């Protein structure tokens, strides 16, 4: 790769936005046939309505790519299939969340996960030799591969190679060719908008004798002879390459044909506008049936890159509001919005291209028209959000009366009842915690009167209360930086962060701009679980890898066979102190976890067999790195304290230091916190979290 397009980041955003639009459009009719859709709905032209007040559910088509892309972040640009397999094991719950767990020998990804977990390395984990042709050639290699084209713009060979490496973890044969083809399409779309030429260029990156190439060429030939009506093209596809021609639950070839069908017929007679082409493409991919969310998602990504933001009609963007829900074991990452995904993907593309890039604030508005998931509320006046322009979110306040208030905010945690559905098993850790410092940059127009006060705030949903700074009067015509350090709090669950505007003057109409919103710092909080709920399969604020986690009599309990773990916090937390009041109920191993970076990377300290305490390094499995004698008893509560500073770990029980160890080989320098046990039952009565050596 010799360089990146000048509009690279914006095109990545358009591509990922297009992917998310296609997935949401197609999801309600997933696995319907074209006839079933036509008979029951006529033609799907827009999003089917969500239940009132709900956000769109997590979906494997977007959740899994945002797991796979972390392989580049964790292992570098020369990532191997074995490392991508390790990425799956690290970020997926044990047979829950993220993907379809349809059973060994039925679901390709479920089969792969169990192969990997049982020591069968990638790429054998996805090979025909291991799993047979039917499992190896289902749709997964295709549906998750847009990201590889997004990180390798105008370099389809490299994009296809990335996709082949990733696809080989779970797929083989035609399944890998599907990954190569989709990645190449996305890569070529950065410089090519013609569907025919896009398809012809991508074909060069799969074997000409493959069944995949046969369906693509057949659809190209049919389109050239019959370019007018996509439904005629669909009939040809169904008759010659339909589901009845291939084994398995979701065969890749039939759905590959739908992708090509939608791309080709989106162009109509060749004179369609960019916005018409994008909309028509995702609509065709949906109305053609079969794996509708997968196909419309692939088509939306390709067309999003090809037509750019100008080609995505505003009504699609308004409905999405940039919100996206994931489903990994890293709960704080499961509320990553669409621009945040684009930032991650683009930063990795820049790394591949050896381009230096400055880090972005958590919420910025560099993408035209983006909203970053902001929502608005008001009283004694009206508030409207307008998509970003010139690097800022526009907030229009109309008729905000004296003593009127208006809020613009983002969600930092979702309750279970806020999702439209959750069969992909999402769960969340809050994105912000007590003790952290919120910052924002705001601007009010020069013609505004004095008297508009801006205050940063956070909403604690457990206590049903707002924590808010007094605020500052905005100076007309000037950018101002607001800052607010949240106080230490007990039993808090912060679910919203934003800016409140209060008018202390006469009624006013005008614009306020937000340039950025972010937070940082080591949290300081305590929790006795008295306000937490059983939620998302564990408790509010926590995700889990394995085990049965719940509240009983306002205490946190976990039990299970084998290793069970639950997590909270942010993977970016670095140096801190964790104190847990822990009671062993059943079993010989009861632990607290620090620097958790997933299910396969953490430090684990706790009560161990034979009257010992042990410090483990979880490095693809627990390994003892230090231990000491300690005569503990079942049923007794112990205060366990673990401090991490750089590579040093200090562990104490009931105020007595028992272990001190420095990791001199590849230390984990950041990560979440957690609790766990091995074949037992543990009760956690309370937690205190703070900066290193400050547990007050």
N, C-alpha and C positions, 0 to 999 in steps of 0.2 A: 504494500500500500504506500503510495507516494504522498498522500495528503487527504484531508477530510473536506467535504463540501463546506462552503462558507456558512450554510444554514443547517449544518449537521444536527445540532441539538434540537432545533425546532422540528426537523424532519423525523428524528427519533420520537419526539413527543407525538407528532401526528400519527406515526405508525403505531405506537403503543395505544394511543387514544382510539385509533381505528380498530385495533384488536379488541379492546374492551367494549366498544360499541357493537361490533359483530357478535361477540360472545353474549352480551345481554339481549340482543335482538333474537338470536337463535335459541337461547336456552329454554324458553317456555315450551318449545315444540321439539325439543331434542328427542331423537329416535322415532318421530312421526314420519310417515311416508308423505310424499308430495300429495297424494290423493287424500290422505287424512287431513292434511292442512287445508287443502282446497275445500273439502266437504264441510269442515267444521268452522273454519275461519275466513274462507274466501281467499284472500291474499294478505299476508303479513307485510304491511308497509311501514309500520312504526312500532316502537316498543309497546308490548302489552303492559297494561298498568300493573304496578306493584300494589300490594296491600297498603292501605292508607298509613302513612307515617313510617313505612319501612324503607330500608336501603337494600340494594340488590345483593343477593347472596354471594358467598364465595363460590368460585368455579375452578375446576382443575385446569382449564385452558389458560387461565391467568395465574393461578396460584403456583402451579408446578414450574413454569418458566422462571418465576421470581425466586424459586429455590435453585434451579439449575444454574442460573447466571452467577450465583455466589461462588461457583467453582472457579471462575476466573478471578474473583476477588480473593479467594482463600489460597489458591494454588498457582496463580499466574497465568500468563497467556499461552504457555506451552502445556496446558492442562491435558491429562491423559484420561482415558475411559475409566481406569481404576479410580482416579481422583474424583471424577464425576459420580461414580458409584458411591464413594465415601461421602460426597456431598449429600446424596439422597439419604443415606443412613443417618447422617448427622442432623439434618433439618426436618425429617419427617417423623411424626409420631409413630409408635410401633403399631402398624396396621390401623391407623386412624388419621383422619385429616388429609388434606392436600389432593389426593387422587382417589380414584374409584377402587375400593377394596372388594372386588367382586369374587375373589377366591383364587387359590392356586390352580393354574391351568385354565382359568377363565379370563381373568384380568391380566393383561400383560405386565402392568406396573406392579400389581400385587405379587405376581409370580417372581418378578425381578427382585423386589424387596426381600422376599423370603430367601431367594438364592443368595443375595448379598449377605444377609444377616446370618446365613448358615455357612459362610466362608467360601462361597463360589464367587470368584472375582469377576469383575467386568474386564473384557467384553463377553466372556463365556456366560455370564449371568443372563444375557439376552439372546444367546445364540440359538439357531435351529437345532444344533447338536444337543443342547440342553433342554429346550422347551418345545421343540417341534415347529413346523412351518406355520401352523395356524396362529399360534400365540406370537411368533416372531414377526408376523406380517400384518398385525393390526395397526391401528391408526396413530399410536402414541408418538412414533418417530416424526410424524408430520406435524401434529398439532402443537408441539412445544418448541418448534425450531425457528420461529420468526426472529427470536432474540439474536440468533447467530448471524443473520443478515444485518440486523441493526447495529451490531458491533463491528461489522466489516463492510462498510458502505463502498459500493463500486468495486468490490473485490469478491465476486461470487465464488471463485475457487476456494478462497480461504473460508468464506462463510459456509460453504458446503462441507469443507473438511471439519470445521468445528461441529457442525450438525451431525456429521457421520460419527464423530467421536462420541458425542452425547447420545445419539440414537442407539449406538451399539450396546449401551448399557442394558437396554431393555428390548431391542429389536434386532432384526437381521433381515437380509435379503431386501425385498421391496419396502420393508419398514424403514431401512436406512436410506434407500433411494428417495423416499418421501421426505425425509428430513433434509437431504441434500437439495432437493428441488425447491422446497419452500424457503429454505435459507437463501438459495441463489436468487429466487424471485425477489425477496426483500432487499437483498444487496443491490441487485440491478435496478430496482425501483428508484434509487437515489438519482439516477441519471436517465431513466427511461420510463415513459408514461404509457406507451402503446402496449396494450395487452398482448397482441400477437408477438411483437418483438420481445417483450419480457419473457413470454413463454418459450420462444425459440432460443433465447440466450440461456435460460435456466436448463433447458433440455441438454445442453452441452455438458452438464455436470452430473448426468446419470447415464448408465449404460444404455446404448441405443437398442440393445436386444431385450431389455427388461420389459416385464408386463406393465410397469409404470410408464415407460416411454410409449408403449403401445396405446394405452388409454389416452395419454396426452396428445399424441399425434392423431389418433382417431377423432378426438374432439376438435382439434385444429382443422382437419380436413372437412369434417361435417360443417363447421362454422363457415368455412370459406364457401361451401356450396349452398348453405342455408343460413344466412346471417340475420334474418329478420326476427324470429320468434324463439326465445329461450326455451319455451315449453316443448317445441319440436326438438330442440337439441337435447332436452332432458329425456324425452321419449327414446331417442337414439341411445343415450347413455344407459338408461334403465334396461333396455332390451339387450344390450350387448355387454354391459359391465355392471349390472345391478347386483344387489346383495345375494340374489339366488345363485350367482356364478362363483361365489367365494365363500370359504368356511369362516367360522369365527363370529364373535358378537359384533365387532366393528371393523370390517375389512377395509384396508387402506385404499385399494384400487378404486372402488366405487366412489368414495369420498374425494379422492384425488380428481376424479372426473368432474365432480361438482365444483371444485375450486376453479378448474380450467373453464368450465361452462360459465360460471359467474363472471370471471375476468373477461372472457371474450364477449359475452352478450351485454356486459355493462356499457359497452361503447356504442351500442345501437348501430346506426348507419355511419358512425365515425364522426358525427358532428355534435355529440352530446357534450354539455358543459362538464367541468370538473366535478361540481357538486352533484350533478345528475349521475355521473359515472360512479362516484363513491356510493351514493345511496342505492342505485340500481344493483350494484355488485353485491352488497350485503343483503339486499332484499332477495335477489335470485338465489344466493347461497342458502338463505333461510327457507324459502318456499320450495326449493328442490328436495327438502326433507333429508332423511337419514341423520347423520351426526351434525345437526344444524348449528349448534354453538361452536363446534370445532371448525366447521367449514366457513361459516360467516366470520369467525375470529381470524382465521388465516387470510381470508380475502380482505377483511377490514384492515389488517396490518399492511398487506402489500399495497392496497389502494391508498391507505393513509400516507405512506411514504411517497407514493407516486404523485398524488395530487396535492399533498401538503395541507396545511391548515386551511388555506383558502378553498379547498375542495371538500371540506367537511361541513355540511350545513349546520347552522347554529342550533337548530332544534335538537339535534343529536347531542351536542355539547351541553346544552342547558339541562337536559334530563340526566346526564352523567354527573355533572357538577364536579368532575375530576375525582370522584370518590372510588376507591377500590379496596376490596377486602381480600386478604390472603388467608392461608391456613397452615402455616408451618408451626414448629414447636417454639419458635421465637415470637412470643406474643406481641411485643412492641413493633415488630415488623409486619404484623398482619393488618395494620391500619395504614399502610403506605399508599398515598394517593397517586394518581396517574402521573403528574409531573415529577413526583419523587422517584417513581420507577424509571421515568425517562432520564432523570439525572444520573441514576445508578448505571443504567445501560450505556448512556453517552460517556460517562467518565471511564468506563471500561473500554469503550471504543477508542477514546483518546489515549488511553494507556497502550493499547495495541499499536496505535499509530505514532507512539512516542511524542504525543502532544501534551504540553504542560497545561493544566487547567486549574483555576482557582476554585476552592470549595464554595459551595452555595449555602446560604441559610436554609434552615428546615423548610420554611415557607417563603418562596420568592415568586416574582411575577414576570420573569423574563420571557415566558411563553405567551405569545399573543392570545388574548381571550381566555386565559386560564383563570380559574377561580380557587384552585387548591382546596376545594371542599368547604370553603367558607359558607356560613349560613348567617342570616340576619334576622333580628327581632327588634321591635320598637313599641313605644307607648307615647302618646301625645305627639304623634307625628309618624312619618313613614320613612322606611329605609329600603333602598334597592342596591343590589350588588351588580356591577357591570364588569364583564371580563377584563382582564389585564390589558393595559395599553401603555406603551412607553415604560414598561418595567414596573408598573404599579397597579394594584387592584383599586378600582374606582368605587367609592361608596357615595351614593347619592342620597342625601337627607332632604326630605321634602316636608316643609311645614313643621319642622321640629319646634314645638312650642316651648315657652319658658317652663323650666323644670321637666321638660321632656327628656326621655332617655332612649338610646338606640344601641344595639350591640351587634358587632360582627365577630364571629368566632368559628373555631374549628372543633370537631369532635376529637378527643384524645382517648376515648374508650367507648365501646359499644356494649350495651346490655344484650342478653340473648333475645329479648323480645323486639329488638330493633332491626333484626335481619329478616329479609323476606323468606328465607329458608336457610338451613344449615346442614345439609346432608353431606357436605365436604368437611365438616367438623372443624370449623374455625373456632379459635378461642383467643383471648386478648390479655396482654399485660398493658397497663396504662403507659402512655408515651411520656407523661410528665409526673413528677412526684414532689411532695412537700420538700422545701429547702432549696429547690432549684430557682434560678434567676431567669425571668422572662424578659426579653427585649423586643422592641418593635420600632420601626421608623414610620412616621406619619407626616402628612402635609395637608394644610388647608389653604384654599385659594386666597389670593391676595385681596380680593374684594370682600372677604368674609368679615363680619363684625367680631369684635372681641367678645368672648363669653362662651366659647365651646370648650368644655373640659374633656380630656381623653384619659381614661384609666385602664390599665391592664388588670385582668381578672382571671380567676380559675374557679370552676364550679366543682364542689365536692358532692358527688351524688349520694354517698353514704350518709352524710350529715344533712344533705339538702340545703346547703348554704354556699354563699359566694365569698371568696377571699379576694380582696380588691385593694389596690393602692388608692390614696386620696386623689391622685391624678394631677395633671398640669393643664393650664389654659393654653390652647394652641395659638401660636402666633401666626397671623395671616401672612401667607407668602413665604413661609420658612419650613424646611424639614426639621423635625424634632425627633430625638431618640427617647423613647420611654423605657424605663427599667423598673422591675418589681421582683424582689426576692420573696418567694413564698415562705411563710413561717413553718417551723417544724410542726407536724400534725400527727395526731393519733387516729388510726382507723379511717383514714381518708381514702377516697377513690376519686381522683380528679378526672372528669369526663369531658370538660370543655375548657378551652383557653381562648381568650380574645381581648377585644378592646371595647369598652363602653364609652359612648359619647353622651355627655350631659350638657344641656343648654341652660346657662344661668342668665342669659340675656333675653331679648325679644325673639319671637318666632323667626326662624331662618330656613332658607332653602339654599342648598349648595353642595359642593363636592368635597369629600375628604379622600386622600390617597393613602394606601398602605403599601410601603415598599418591601417590607420584610417582617417576619415574626419568627422568633427562635427562642430556645431556652438552653441552659447549660448548668454545669456545676454538680457537685455530689449531693444527692438527696439527704434529708434528715427526717426520718419518720419512725413511728412505732405502730405496731398492730397487735391486738389480742384476738382478732378474728370475730369479735362479737357482732360486727356489722356486715360481715361478708355473707354472700349467698351461695348456695349450690347452683352452679352456672356453667354451661359449656362442658359438662362432664367432669368438672373439678369444682373450684370455687372462684368467685369473682376476683379478677386481677391476676389469676394464675393459669398457666398452661401446663400440660403434663405430657410426658413421653409414654409412660406405662403405669398401670396401677389403678387403684380405686381411691380417688381423693374426694373428700367431702367435709362438710362441717357437721359436727355432732355436739349438741349442748354448747354451741358457740365456741368450739375449739376445732382446730384443723387436724384431720385424721387422714392417714394414708396407709394402704395395705395392698398386698399383691404377692404373686408368685414370681420369683426371680427378682431382678433389679427393677425397682419402681422409683420414678423421679417426677417432681413437679417444680416449675420455675416461675419467677416473676422478675421484673426489672428490665434494664436496657443492656444489650450486649456491649455497648460502648462504655459502661461504667468501669473505672480503672482502680484507683486505690481507695479502700474503704474498710469499715469494720461491720461485721454482722454478728449479732447476738441472738441466739434462739433458746427459749425455754422449751426443752424437748423431753418427752417421756416415752421410754421404750415400753410397749405393751406386750408384743409377741415377737420372738425372733432374736437373732444374734447380731444384727447389723442395722444401725440407725444413724442417719447422716445429715449434715448440712453441707451445702454446695456453694462454692464461690467461683467467680470467673467462668461461669457457664457460657460456653459458646455453641451449645447444641447438645444433642444426645451422646456425642462421642468425644467431647472436649470439655473438661472441667477439672477443678480440684475438689476433692470430696474428703471431709473429715468427720469422724464420728466414733461411736461405740462399736466395738468389734468383738468377735468370739475370743474365748480364753482370757477374759478380764483384761482386754487391751483397748486402747484407742489407736486408730490408724489414720494416716493421711495417704490418700490415693491420688494418683494422677490418672484421670480418665483420658486415655489416648488410644482410641479405638477399643476401649475396654479398660477396666480398673487395673491399676498396677500399684502395689504398695511402695511408697517412697520413704516413709518414716512411720515408726510406731513407738508406743510406750505402754508400760503396765498401768492399768487403772481398773480397780475392782468395782464395776458398775452392777446395778441390779435392775431387773424388770420392775416396772411400776413406780420407780422413783424419778422425780423431775430433776434434770440437770441443766444448768445454764452453760451453753456452749458458745464460745466466742472465737471467731476467726477473723484475723486481720490480714489484709494483703497490701503490700507496698512494693511496687516494682516486681521483682522476681522472688521476693521473700514472703513467706507465709508463716504466721504465728498463730498457734491454736492453744486455747485454754478451756478448762472446765471449772465452774464455780470459782472463778478468779485465780486459779492456779495454772500457770503456763506449763504445758505438757510437751509441746512440740514446736520446734522452729526449724524451718527448712527453706533453702534457696534453690530454685529451679535453674540450673545452669545450662540446660539443654532445651531450647525452644520453649521458653516460658509463655504461658497465657497471660497477657498483660491487661486484659479487659474481659468483662462478661457479666452475666446476670447472677442472681442468687437463686438458691433452690433448697429443697429438702428431699430426702429419699430413704429407702431401706432396701434390704435384700430378704425376700421371703419372710416378711414380718408385718407388723402393725405398729405405727408410730403416731404419737400425738404431739402436735406442736401447739403450745399454749400462747406464745407471743414471740414477736420479732422486734428487734431494734436495729435500724440501719443508719449509718452516719459516715462522715469522713473518717479516715484512718486515725486511730487513737482518740477519737472523740465520740463516745457512745452515750453522752449525757442526755 
